[in-house]
Amino acid sequence: MTFNRRKFIRATGAAAGASLLGSPAIVRAQSEPIRLGLLTVKTGALASGGIDMERGLTIFLKEKNYTLGGRKVTLTVADTGAVPAQSRTKMQELVEREKVHAVVGPLAAFEALAMDDYIRTAQIPTLPVAGAEDMTQRKANPWFVRATSTSAQCAHPMADYCAKHLKYKRMAAIADDFAYGHEMLGGFQKVFEDAGGTLVQKLFSPLNAPDYGTYIAQLKTDIDGVFLGFAGSNGFRFFKQFNEYGMKGKLDLVGGMTAFDEVALRNMGDYALGSLSSCWYSATLNNPINRKFVAAYRADNGYDPGQYASGTYLYGEVLAAAIEALKGKVEDKQAFIKALRAVRVDTLRGPIAFDDYGNVVGNIYIRKVEKKDDRLVNNPVYTYSNVSQFWTYDPKEFLKHPVYSRDWPPMKGA
């Protein structure tokens, strides 16, 4: 890990001041900065989202002058490389070497699963972008606070919209072949079929697939549409090739929360116009917090923020609310996690609260790709309010079923 001279001077200065005053240990601790860690990805297929995670959180902290609850804040960023073992190691370094009070991240579901037991042992408040379903469900981690979405939380409304508003009866789906893709596709299938539709085909492609031609060729044509469950830049790559193969207009495509993310959208052409997706966020959300964030993000980066950048800004909002409630006293871990889970606040995504499992309840938006000021944007066309990770199902009944996977729910028809 690189040496940060500014951070070292600030930390040693605070420690020296406390020593000179002869303060008790607890007072001395609270005169030091609040230390936050960010687990993100800067290499590989997920890097575009990972880089934006750092940008979003940095904008929030700059707005607050790196001060929360009356205390200065330092941020240490760790690159996991989207490798499970490395993710766990980086989390350990943040906790044991950097002595962070909370961690934002990781990005990927498989990373979160790899460090689940360590998070429990270390008792470190963790605010993940990762959607790993069971960490706020059957195997709920008491140190998790998720303000973004589980893997399937945005797919449930998309399935409902396809069945009830678009009147689709038969659909296919393709997703990345890892936990996030499995869970997102499984959630879509469950709600679509419960609403009267039939998922006739499921395809899974490797996370680092060099080409999607063979998968596009396999898609059935006697269907109403295809659901895309891709992460990172894969949605852009699939849709670009789908257009190049002349399939645009022959099959309707609808996306989960990352397939048409703003980061991918800025690289797409007009062939993306009219495409629908579901997400907890859109850069065009018209509220004061989001307008300010989008303006700052565009000024810094030249393009609209997507759900990765907005996700870490959102976590800044959650952390700020909890730390203010504690008057900056984050050293008591039990009090800190309790305060985080008790947050009820208006954010850039709209109003949020948390359920008994530490997962967000908030708006999910059906978005349509349109053109504004010569750029493509996701314009919300329908809002599902107060969406739970359990959709409209009874939580106790929902948790009796296996976690969404490659094989569950099972296929019913073809």
FILONU-968309 format. One record per residue: x, y, z of N, C-alpha, C in turn. Coordinates in steps of 0.02 Angstrom, whole numbers, padded with zeros to 5 digits, always signed. Example, Ala and Ser with C-alpha at 12.3 -4.5 7.8 and 13.67 -1.06 7.14 Angstrom:
REM FILONU-968309
+00660-00284+00390+00615-00225+00390+00660-00165+00390 +00642-00112+00354+00684-00053+00357+00645+00002+00394 
REM end
This chain:
REM FILONU-968309
+00043-00060+00000+00000+00000+00000+00045+00062+00000 +00027+00112-00042+00069+00172-00048+00065+00215+00014 +00121+00249+00028+00125+00292+00087+00090+00358+00071 +00045+00379+00114+00008+00441+00106+00034+00492+00156 +00078+00537+00133+00113+00583+00179+00063+00631+00213 +00014+00656+00174-00034+00702+00204-00074+00669+00259 -00095+00606+00245-00133+00570+00295-00091+00557+00358 -00026+00541+00347+00019+00527+00403+00028+00588+00448 +00038+00646+00416+00048+00708+00454-00014+00725+00494 -00073+00719+00461-00135+00735+00495-00147+00689+00554 -00135+00624+00544-00146+00576+00598-00097+00586+00656 -00033+00596+00640+00017+00605+00694+00006+00671+00730 -00017+00722+00693-00031+00786+00725-00087+00780+00775 -00140+00744+00756-00197+00735+00802-00175+00696+00863 -00134+00644+00852-00112+00603+00908-00068+00643+00956 -00024+00684+00928+00022+00723+00970-00017+00774+01012 -00068+00805+00980-00108+00853+01017-00143+00821+01076 -00171+00763+01065-00207+00728+01118-00160+00709+01174 -00098+00689+01155-00049+00668+01205-00029+00726+01250 -00020+00785+01219+00000+00844+01257-00053+00864+01308 -00116+00853+01289-00171+00871+01334-00182+00819+01389 -00151+00761+01380-00159+00708+01430-00230+00682+01431 -00264+00682+01374-00335+00662+01371-00343+00588+01384 -00399+00568+01413-00415+00497+01420-00418+00465+01351 -00411+00399+01350-00408+00363+01287-00468+00375+01243 -00529+00376+01272-00588+00384+01231-00592+00453+01200 -00572+00505+01238-00571+00573+01212-00518+00579+01158 -00460+00548+01171-00406+00550+01122-00428+00517+01056 -00465+00462+01061-00488+00427+01001-00536+00471+00961 -00580+00507+00996-00629+00547+00962-00601+00613+00936 -00539+00630+00954-00507+00688+00925-00470+00670+00861 -00464+00605+00847-00433+00582+00786-00485+00581+00730 -00463+00576+00667-00511+00573+00611-00553+00509+00613 -00611+00513+00584-00650+00453+00569-00618+00422+00507 -00601+00359+00511-00566+00326+00456-00615+00282+00416 -00624+00298+00352-00667+00259+00308-00624+00221+00258 -00646+00162+00240-00614+00123+00187-00661+00115+00128 -00633+00110+00068-00671+00096+00008-00641+00036-00027 -00680-00017-00034-00659-00076-00073-00689-00070-00142 -00647-00063-00193-00673-00054-00260-00631-00095-00309 -00647-00090-00374-00613-00128-00426-00588-00080-00479 -00524-00084-00494-00495-00039-00544-00466-00075-00605 -00473-00141-00606-00447-00179-00662-00498-00232-00682 -00500-00250-00746-00544-00304-00769-00612-00279-00791 -00659-00327-00801-00725-00312-00830-00767-00266-00787 -00753-00263-00722-00793-00222-00676-00761-00155-00660 -00705-00140-00693-00666-00080-00675-00703-00015-00688 -00744-00011-00740-00778+00052-00755-00822+00072-00697 -00859+00024-00670-00901+00039-00612-00860+00052-00550 -00806+00015-00541-00764+00023-00482-00731+00091-00478 -00708+00116-00534-00677+00182-00536-00728+00236-00519 -00789+00226-00544-00842+00275-00529-00863+00273-00455 -00856+00215-00423-00870+00212-00351-00826+00261-00313 -00762+00262-00330-00716+00309-00295-00734+00381-00310 -00753+00395-00372-00770+00464-00391-00832+00488-00353 -00882+00445-00346-00944+00465-00313-00934+00480-00239 -00898+00436-00205-00886+00447-00133-00842+00508-00121 -00793+00519-00165-00749+00577-00158-00787+00642-00165 -00835+00644-00212-00876+00705-00220-00915+00719-00157 -00944+00668-00127-00981+00679-00065-00937+00706-00010 -00879+00675+00000-00835+00696+00054-00809+00767+00042 -00796+00785-00020-00775+00853-00036-00830+00903-00017 -00892+00886-00032-00948+00930-00015-00951+00942+00061 -00932+00891+00099-00934+00896+00172-00867+00920+00201 -00821+00940+00157-00755+00962+00179-00721+00908+00220 -00733+00846+00201-00704+00788+00237-00716+00793+00312 -00777+00814+00330-00796+00820+00401-00866+00793+00411 -00873+00746+00458-00939+00717+00475-00945+00714+00551 -01001+00736+00577-01012+00734+00649-00962+00774+00688 -00935+00827+00657-00886+00870+00691-00816+00842+00690 -00804+00787+00655-00736+00757+00652-00711+00753+00580 -00647+00762+00571-00618+00754+00506-00623+00681+00484 -00624+00670+00418-00631+00603+00390-00572+00590+00343 -00543+00531+00348-00493+00509+00299-00522+00450+00261 -00501+00442+00199-00525+00387+00156-00466+00349+00128 -00466+00284+00139-00416+00240+00110-00449+00195+00058 -00423+00196-00004-00452+00158-00059-00411+00096-00073 -00444+00039-00079-00410-00024-00094-00440-00056-00156 -00397-00077-00202-00417-00109-00265-00417-00185-00255 -00476-00215-00261-00481-00288-00251-00465-00328-00314 -00465-00295-00372-00454-00331-00434-00510-00378-00452 -00566-00376-00415-00623-00421-00424-00602-00494-00416 -00554-00505-00371-00531-00573-00355-00551-00588-00284 -00592-00641-00272-00618-00654-00204-00565-00655-00149 -00511-00693-00159-00459-00698-00107-00426-00631-00095 -00414-00594-00148-00382-00528-00141-00430-00479-00107 -00495-00486-00121-00545-00443-00090-00543-00451-00014 -00540-00514+00007-00539-00528+00079-00475-00499+00110 -00419-00507+00076-00355-00481+00101-00358-00405+00108 -00386-00372+00057-00390-00299+00059-00435-00275+00116 -00489-00312+00128-00532-00295+00184-00494-00301+00250 -00456-00355+00258-00415-00364+00318-00366-00306+00327 -00334-00285+00273-00286-00230+00277-00320-00165+00300 -00380-00153+00273-00416-00092+00294-00432-00094+00368 -00453-00152+00392-00474-00157+00462-00414-00160+00509 -00364-00201+00494-00310-00215+00542-00251-00167+00535 -00238-00144+00474-00182-00097+00465-00205-00025+00467 -00260-00010+00432-00283+00059+00428-00331+00077+00485 -00356+00026+00521-00400+00037+00579-00462+00077+00560 -00493+00061+00503-00551+00098+00480-00611+00083+00526 -00656+00132+00529-00717+00125+00570-00774+00095+00529 -00772+00101+00463-00824+00074+00419-00795+00066+00349 -00825+00021+00311-00802+00007+00243-00860+00014+00195 -00849+00053+00141-00897+00056+00085-00871+00007+00032 -00916-00036+00007-00897-00089-00039-00903-00156-00004 -00888-00210-00039-00859-00215-00105-00910-00206-00161 -00885-00212-00223-00928-00203-00282-00966-00266-00299 -00933-00324-00302-00962-00385-00329-00988-00432-00276 -01042-00468-00293-01072-00516-00248-01023-00569-00225 -00982-00595-00272-00935-00648-00253-00881-00623-00206 -00866-00558-00210-00819-00529-00162-00849-00525-00092 -00911-00503-00089-00945-00499-00024-00950-00567+00010 -00967-00617-00030-00974-00685-00003-00907-00711+00023 -00852-00692-00010-00786-00715+00010-00763-00686+00076 -00789-00628+00095-00767-00595+00156-00821-00595+00211 -00876-00630+00199-00932-00630+00245-00911-00649+00316 -00875-00704+00324-00856-00727+00391-00808-00679+00425 -00764-00648+00385-00716-00600+00414-00753-00538+00439 -00801-00513+00401-00840-00455+00422-00874-00468+00489 -00901-00528+00497-00935-00547+00560-00885-00549+00618 -00827-00577+00605-00777-00584+00658-00749-00515+00678 -00734-00474+00627-00704-00408+00640-00756-00359+00665 -00820-00374+00655-00875-00330+00675-00864-00260+00646 -00857-00259+00579-00844-00196+00545-00906-00176+00505 -00936-00118+00519-00993-00095+00479-00974-00091+00406 -01013-00125+00364-00996-00132+00293-01056-00111+00251 -01043-00066+00204-01096-00037+00162-01083-00056+00089 -01110-00114+00067-01089-00143+00003-01128-00116-00057 -01093-00109-00113-01126-00101-00177-01147-00170-00202 -01112-00222-00182-01127-00291-00201-01199-00309-00182 -01231-00347-00227-01301-00364-00216-01313-00430-00182 -01261-00465-00161-01266-00534-00134-01328-00543-00090 -01377-00579-00117-01443-00585-00086-01441-00610-00014 -01409-00666-00003-01416-00700+00061-01383-00663+00119 -01341-00614+00104-01308-00577+00158-01356-00529+00193 -01415-00519+00163-01469-00483+00199-01533-00525+00198 -01524-00592+00193-01582-00635+00191-01572-00696+00237 -01563-00755+00208-01560-00816+00248-01499-00818+00293 -01444-00789+00271-01382-00788+00310-01364-00715+00326 -01413-00679+00349-01405-00607+00359-01344-00590+00401 -01302-00546+00374-01243-00523+00410-01262-00462+00451 -01256-00465+00518-01278-00409+00560-01237-00346+00551 -01181-00349+00514-01138-00291+00503-01147-00262+00433 -01196-00287+00397-01212-00262+00330-01266-00208+00333 -01256-00154+00295-01308-00104+00285-01307-00087+00210 -01358-00111+00175-01358-00103+00101-01411-00052+00081 -01389+00005+00052-01434+00059+00032-01447+00060-00043 -01415+00016-00080-01422+00016-00153-01477-00035-00174 -01459-00099-00180-01507-00149-00202-01476-00217-00195 -01517-00267-00178-01493-00336-00186-01489-00350-00261 -01462-00407-00279-01455-00424-00350-01523-00423-00386 -01575-00448-00352-01640-00456-00384-01689-00400-00369 -01673-00354-00325-01722-00305-00301-01748-00260-00357 -01706-00245-00407-01728-00206-00464-01757-00249-00519 -01738-00313-00520-01763-00359-00571-01836-00377-00558 -01856-00380-00495-01926-00395-00479-01974-00346-00512 -01965-00280-00503-02010-00232-00536-02007-00236-00612 -01948-00248-00641-01942-00253-00714-01985-00311-00739 -01984-00367-00703-02025-00424-00723-02099-00408-00719 -02118-00374-00666-02188-00353-00657-02209-00306-00713 -02166-00260-00732-02180-00212-00784-02187-00248-00852 -02143-00296-00865-02147-00333-00928-02213-00371-00934 -02234-00402-00880-02295-00442-00882-02358-00400-00883 -02360-00348-00842-02423-00311-00832-02430-00249-00876 -02374-00217-00894-02378-00156-00934-02360-00169-01007 -02308-00208-01019-02289-00224-01088-02327-00284-01115 -02361-00321-01071-02402-00379-01089-02361-00435-01122 -02298-00441-01102-02256-00496-01127-02280-00562-01097 -02281-00614-01138-02301-00681-01116-02243-00730-01114 -02199-00724-01163-02142-00771-01169-02077-00730-01175 -02029-00747-01131-01966-00711-01133-01907-00758-01125 -01848-00734-01147-01784-00767-01134-01743-00720-01090 -01688-00745-01064-01645-00704-01022-01573-00727-01029 -01527-00680-01025-01455-00695-01026-01422-00653-00972 -01375-00683-00936-01341-00648-00881-01269-00672-00875 -01229-00631-00840-01161-00652-00823-01163-00714-00779 -01116-00759-00790-01115-00823-00755-01076-00817-00689 -01104-00777-00643-01078-00773-00575-01136-00753-00530 -01125-00749-00465-01179-00743-00417-01228-00687-00433 -01203-00628-00450-01247-00571-00464-01293-00587-00523 -01265-00614-00577-01306-00631-00635-01358-00684-00620 -01337-00736-00583-01383-00790-00565-01441-00762-00524 -01426-00720-00475-01478-00695-00429-01524-00646-00464 -01496-00603-00506-01538-00555-00542-01586-00591-00589 -01560-00638-00628-01601-00675-00674-01654-00716-00638 -01634-00748-00582-01681-00788-00543-01739-00747-00516 -01724-00686-00493-01776-00642-00468-01824-00620-00523 -01796-00605-00582-01838-00588-00639-01884-00645-00657 -01856-00705-00661-01896-00764-00679-01953-00776-00630 -01939-00771-00566-01989-00786-00514-02049-00739-00521 -02037-00674-00526-02093-00627-00528-02128-00629-00596 -02091-00637-00650-02122-00640-00717-02169-00700-00722 -02147-00757-00697-02189-00817-00700-02248-00813-00652 -02237-00783-00594-02292-00775-00547-02345-00726-00573 -02324-00682-00619-02370-00634-00650-02403-00662-00713 -02390-00727-00728-02423-00759-00784-02380-00770-00846 -02318-00746-00846-02275-00756-00903-02236-00821-00899 -02199-00836-00952-02157-00896-00954-02088-00877-00978 -02038-00895-00939-01968-00887-00960-01949-00951-00997 -01937-00945-01062-01927-01005-01103-01854-01023-01113 -01808-00977-01094-01737-00990-01106-01694-00950-01058 -01643-00981-01030-01594-00948-00988-01525-00962-01016 -01486-00910-01027-01417-00917-01050-01371-00881-01002 -01311-00910-00991-01262-00879-00947-01195-00875-00985 -01165-00816-00985-01101-00806-01019-01047-00789-00968 -00984-00808-00982-00929-00793-00935-00922-00718-00924 -00900-00699-00864-00893-00629-00847-00847-00593-00895 -00795-00627-00918-00748-00596-00965-00755-00624-01035 -00817-00637-01056-00830-00665-01123-00801-00618-01177 -00758-00645-01223-00729-00602-01274-00779-00582-01328 -00831-00623-01337-00879-00611-01391-00946-00644-01373 -01001-00610-01391-01067-00635-01375-01104-00665-01435 -01069-00671-01491-01101-00695-01552-01135-00762-01545 -01101-00810-01511-01131-00876-01504-01194-00874-01461 -01196-00829-01413-01255-00824-01369-01312-00789-01405 -01296-00739-01445-01348-00705-01485-01379-00753-01534 -01338-00797-01564-01363-00846-01612-01409-00897-01580 -01400-00909-01515-01440-00959-01480-01508-00933-01458 -01518-00868-01458-01581-00840-01432-01641-00863-01473 -01692-00885-01438-01754-00904-01472-01785-00841-01502 -01824-00850-01555-01854-00793-01588-01930-00789-01578 -01961-00843-01554-02033-00843-01543-02050-00818-01473 -02023-00760-01458-02030-00732-01390-02047-00658-01396 -02067-00628-01340-02084-00557-01339-02025-00513-01322 -01976-00540-01286-01919-00499-01267-01866-00539-01230 -01809-00505-01218-01752-00536-01185-01732-00492-01126 -01723-00522-01068-01699-00486-01009-01623-00493-01005 -01589-00437-00994-01516-00436-00990-01494-00427-00917 -01453-00473-00893-01428-00470-00824-01353-00464-00822 -01326-00410-00851-01254-00401-00856-01228-00350-00806 -01164-00356-00788-01131-00309-00743-01076-00271-00781 -01052-00216-00750-00996-00179-00779-01009-00157-00850 -00960-00166-00894-00966-00145-00964-00996-00199-01008 -01015-00256-00979-01038-00312-01020-01105-00298-01055 -01149-00259-01023-01212-00241-01054-01201-00202-01118 -01155-00155-01115-01138-00115-01175-01110-00160-01230 -01065-00205-01212-01034-00248-01262-01085-00295-01294 -01130-00323-01253-01181-00368-01281-01228-00329-01328 -01252-00272-01305-01301-00235-01345-01270-00210-01410 -01207-00189-01408-01173-00166-01468-01169-00223-01519 -01150-00283-01496-01146-00340-01542-01215-00362-01565 -01265-00357-01521-01334-00373-01539-01356-00329-01597 -01338-00265-01595-01354-00219-01649-01314-00235-01712 -01250-00251-01704-01208-00267-01762-01230-00330-01798 -01260-00377-01761-01285-00439-01791-01354-00429-01824 -01379-00367-01824-01442-00353-01856-01503-00374-01818 -01496-00383-01751-01552-00407-01711-01596-00351-01683 -01570-00290-01685-01609-00234-01659-01675-00228-01698 -01730-00225-01662-01796-00221-01693-01828-00289-01703 -01789-00343-01701-01816-00410-01708-01837-00439-01641 -01799-00420-01588-01815-00441-01520-01809-00380-01474 -01857-00372-01430-01852-00318-01381-01805-00339-01325 -01763-00291-01303-01718-00303-01247-01739-00259-01188 -01741-00288-01129-01750-00249-01068-01692-00267-01021 -01671-00218-00981-01612-00228-00941-01625-00225-00866 -01582-00259-00829-01579-00251-00757-01544-00186-00740 -01524-00178-00676-01501-00112-00654-01433-00092-00682 -01395-00138-00711-01329-00118-00737-01324-00123-00813 -01371-00154-00847-01365-00166-00919-01361-00101-00958 -01400-00050-00939-01399+00014-00973-01377+00070-00926 -01331+00053-00882-01304+00103-00836-01276+00162-00875 -01280+00221-00846-01257+00281-00880-01185+00276-00905 -01143+00240-00869-01074+00232-00890-01070+00195-00956 -01113+00144-00964-01116+00107-01027-01152+00147-01081 -01204+00182-01060-01246+00218-01107-01208+00271-01147 -01160+00302-01115-01123+00355-01149-01081+00329-01207 -01071+00263-01210-01033+00233-01265-01079+00202-01318 -01144+00204-01306-01191+00175-01354-01213+00227-01405 -01238+00203-01461-01265+00246-01513-01341+00251-01508 -01370+00281-01559-01442+00291-01559-01481+00225-01561 -01447+00170-01576-01480+00105-01576-01507+00088-01506 -01483+00123-01455-01506+00109-01387-01571+00146-01370 -01591+00194-01412-01650+00234-01397-01712+00189-01388 -01750+00204-01337-01811+00167-01323-01802+00107-01278 -01740+00089-01263-01726+00031-01221-01748+00043-01149 -01776-00008-01118-01801-00003-01050-01757-00040-01001 -01750-00014-00941-01714-00047-00888-01744-00028-00821 -01724-00062-00769-01749-00046-00702-01690-00035-00655 -01695+00017-00614-01640+00032-00568-01667+00076-00512 -01629+00077-00458-01647+00121-00401-01625+00193-00413 -01591+00205-00470-01563+00271-00483-01568+00289-00557 -01572+00353-00570-01562+00381-00637-01531+00450-00628 -01485+00467-00672-01453+00533-00669-01502+00589-00682 -01561+00573-00710-01610+00625-00725-01662+00634-00669 -01654+00599-00613-01700+00608-00557-01701+00681-00536 -01761+00710-00532-01767+00782-00523-01780+00799-00449 -01728+00793-00409-01731+00816-00340-01668+00857-00326 -01669+00901-00277-01613+00947-00266-01546+00912-00253 -01548+00857-00215-01485+00822-00199-01454+00793-00262 -01496+00761-00303-01469+00729-00363-01447+00781-00415 -01485+00835-00422-01464+00887-00470-01395+00914-00451 -01383+00925-00388-01318+00951-00365-01263+00900-00378 -01277+00836-00362-01227+00783-00372-01210+00775-00446 -01261+00772-00489-01249+00762-00561-01209+00820-00590 -01225+00881-00569-01187+00939-00594-01114+00934-00574 -01101+00915-00511-01032+00909-00488-00996+00852-00524 -01031+00797-00534-01000+00739-00566-00984+00754-00639 -01031+00786-00674-01018+00803-00744-00961+00853-00750 -00958+00900-00703-00904+00949-00705-00836+00916-00697 -00832+00864-00654-00769+00829-00641-00751+00780-00697 -00802+00746-00725-00788+00688-00768-00815+00692-00839 -00859+00740-00852-00882+00751-00921-00937+00704-00943 -00966+00666-00898-01022+00622-00916-01066+00611-00855 -01125+00584-00866-01173+00574-00812-01152+00516-00767 -01166+00522-00702-01152+00467-00656-01204+00411-00664 -01181+00350-00654-01226+00293-00653-01235+00267-00583 -01259+00204-00577-01275+00179-00511-01213+00162-00469 -01155+00155-00499-01095+00142-00459-01072+00206-00423 -01068+00261-00460-01048+00325-00428-01101+00349-00380 -01164+00345-00401-01218+00369-00357-01224+00324-00296 -01205+00260-00303-01209+00214-00246-01163+00234-00189 -01103+00254-00205-01057+00273-00151-01073+00343-00124 -01099+00387-00167-01124+00452-00142-01181+00439-00093 -01225+00394-00111-01281+00374-00068-01255+00349-00001 -01203+00308-00002-01175+00283+00061-01144+00340+00103 -01118+00390+00068-01096+00449+00105-01154+00481+00143 -01212+00484+00110-01271+00514+00143-01292+00472+00203 -01291+00406+00197-01310+00362+00252-01261+00369+00310 -01196+00367+00293-01145+00375+00345-01152+00442+00381 -01163+00495+00343-01169+00562+00373-01227+00565+00421 -01285+00536+00402-01344+00537+00445-01331+00499+00510 -01299+00441+00505-01285+00400+00565-01233+00434+00609 -01180+00461+00579-01126+00492+00618-01151+00556+00652 -01194+00593+00618-01223+00652+00650-01266+00632+00709 -01304+00578+00702-01347+00554+00757-01305+00534+00817 -01244+00508+00804-01199+00487+00857-01154+00543+00881 -01161+00602+00852-01118+00659+00867-01044+00642+00858 -01032+00601+00806-00963+00584+00789-00933+00526+00827 -00969+00498+00874-00941+00446+00917-00950+00377+00884 -00905+00360+00838-00911+00298+00799-00871+00240+00829 -00835+00252+00883-00793+00199+00911-00833+00141+00940 -00893+00155+00963-00937+00102+00989-00969+00068+00929 -00943+00009+00910-00966-00024+00849-01040-00042+00851 -01063-00066+00908-01134-00085+00913-01179-00024+00904 -01160+00031+00934-01200+00092+00926-01198+00117+00854 -01140+00110+00822-01130+00134+00753-01174+00094+00705 -01172+00028+00710-01212-00012+00663-01287-00002+00676 -01305+00007+00739-01375+00020+00755-01398+00087+00725 -01355+00137+00729-01372+00203+00701-01377+00200+00625 -01333+00162+00594-01335+00155+00521-01401+00124+00498 -01421+00070+00533-01482+00035+00514-01546+00074+00531 -01539+00124+00574-01597+00165+00594-01606+00226+00549 -01561+00236+00501-01564+00295+00458-01630+00296+00418 -01663+00352+00419-01722+00367+00377-01708+00435+00348 -01695+00439+00283-01671+00502+00256-01690+00509+00182 -01700+00571+00160-01708+00585+00089-01639+00588+00057 -01631+00554+00002-01565+00548-00031-01571+00565-00105 -01516+00559-00140-01517+00572-00212-01561+00522-00249 -01576+00464-00220-01619+00415-00252-01692+00421-00230 -01705+00465-00181-01770+00471-00151-01767+00450-00079 -01826+00445-00046-01826+00425+00025-01807+00352+00034 -01769+00338+00088-01750+00269+00102-01759+00253+00176 -01767+00189+00190-01765+00162+00258-01735+00092+00251 -01726+00058+00308-01697-00009+00307-01744-00058+00341 -01745-00119+00314-01786-00171+00345-01749-00204+00403 -01779-00255+00433-01750-00287+00491-01685-00325+00475 -01671-00333+00411-01612-00371+00390-01555-00325+00368 -01566-00259+00373-01514-00211+00354-01515-00193+00280 -01569-00209+00244-01573-00194+00173-01622-00138+00160 -01608-00099+00108-01647-00039+00094-01718-00055+00070 -01763-00009+00087-01830-00006+00058-01836+00063+00026 -01848+00064-00040-01848+00128-00075-01876+00122-00145 -01875+00176-00182-01903+00177-00250-01860+00138-00299 -01895+00106-00347-01862+00077-00406-01895+00108-00467 -01854+00128-00515-01878+00163-00573-01872+00121-00637 -01926+00120-00677-01922+00094-00745-01899+00151-00788 -01844+00141-00825-01812+00196-00861-01811+00181-00936 -01819+00233-00975-01818+00227-01048-01761+00270-01076 -01722+00241-01121-01666+00278-01151-01694+00329-01200 -01678+00392-01186-01698+00448-01229-01638+00493-01242 -01647+00541-01286-01592+00588-01301-01608+00656-01271 -01558+00684-01237-01565+00749-01207-01498+00786-01215 -01501+00845-01243-01440+00886-01253-01386+00846-01289 -01406+00809-01340-01360+00770-01382-01326+00713-01345 -01354+00690-01290-01327+00632-01256-01385+00586-01236 -01369+00522-01228-01420+00473-01208-01428+00475-01132 -01490+00473-01110-01505+00473-01039-01557+00420-01023 -01560+00401-00959-01612+00355-00935-01667+00397-00903 -01723+00403-00937-01778+00444-00912-01829+00399-00876 -01842+00410-00811-01891+00369-00776-01961+00379-00806 -01994+00322-00821-02061+00325-00849-02113+00293-00803 -02089+00259-00751-02135+00228-00703-02097+00216-00638 -02130+00229-00582-02098+00221-00517-02134+00169-00475 -02096+00121-00449-02121+00074-00398-02095+00101-00331 -02141+00118-00287-02123+00148-00223-02113+00096-00168 -02068+00112-00122-02057+00071-00061-02046-00003-00078 -02001-00015-00124-01988-00084-00145-01941-00118-00095 -01963-00175-00070-01924-00216-00024-01884-00268-00062 -01833-00294-00030-01795-00349-00061-01839-00412-00070 -01895-00414-00034-01940-00472-00038-01997-00460-00087 -01993-00404-00125-02045-00385-00172-02111-00380-00134 -02164-00413-00158-02228-00412-00122-02241-00476-00084 -02189-00518-00081-02196-00583-00047-02189-00574+00029 -02220-00619+00065-02210-00621+00138-02138-00642+00152 -02100-00604+00191-02029-00621+00202-02019-00692+00228 -02060-00714+00274-02051-00781+00302-02060-00835+00249 -02110-00825+00205-02121-00873+00151-02065-00869+00100 -02044-00808+00084-01990-00798+00036-01926-00834+00058 -01910-00829+00122-01848-00858+00147-01850-00934+00154 -01908-00963+00145-01912-01037+00145-01884-01066+00081 -01882-01026+00027-01855-01049-00037-01780-01041-00038 -01745-01078-00083-01673-01068-00090-01657-00998-00116 -01596-00975-00107-01575-00913-00136-01577-00920-00212 -01592-00866-00247-01593-00868-00320-01525-00893-00346 -01528-00937-00397-01466-00967-00422-01475-00986-00495 -01425-01018-00522-01428-01043-00591-01489-01090-00601 -01505-01127-00549-01556-01180-00554-01620-01165-00517 -01622-01109-00480-01684-01093-00445-01702-01020-00456 -01765-01008-00479-01818-01057-00489-01803-01103-00548 -01831-01164-00547-01821-01209-00604-01860-01185-00665 -01838-01206-00724-01873-01189-00785-01941-01225-00787 -01993-01189-00808-02059-01220-00812-02081-01236-00882 -02056-01197-00930-02079-01208-00999-02027-01190-01049 -02040-01207-01112-01994-01192-01167-02033-01172-01228 
REM end
